[in-house]
């Protein structure tokens, strides 16, 4: 009997000790969950600040490497395209590294619908610059043809935008390559 009494007493003490231990585990788990949530919020905030800093550094780098006084861009467009279908363009500015591009049927279709294609961003100092462009393609009869233009352009202290445009000349039943500055 004494043995039974001891067994019952030990069982009662175990259950009374187990309840507070389980409650403590639940409370610890809740605290850990709250801390993890706070850490997740802090990590997200740090990630966002790193992204913002990266964007700001990129903008600063762009301003330092190509300030407005040296910024220039070259674009290509096709007006109608009835008399000429380009398959490539080759542009050199001041006899430096050429800008080259090959066209697909889909791109030519977009150009015919009025798209203006950015070809390249350049760094040009203020002053006169020589530009030469050769648009290779086929005329309306399917013969290979080259449209060539050479010009001097003046770069001021502001950004320069150069557009090379293949334009139809209906009177001559021909196409010509024009250059304009914005």
Secondary structure by P-SEA (a helix, b strand, c coil): caaaaaaaaaaaaaaaaaaaaaaaaaaaaaaaaaaaaaaaaaaaaaaaaaaaaaaaaaaaaaaaacccccbbbbbbbbcccccccccbbbbbccccbbbbbbbcaaaaaaaaabbbbbcbbbbbcccbbbbbbbbbbbcccccbbbbbbbbbbbbcccbbbbbbbbcccccccbbbbbbbcc
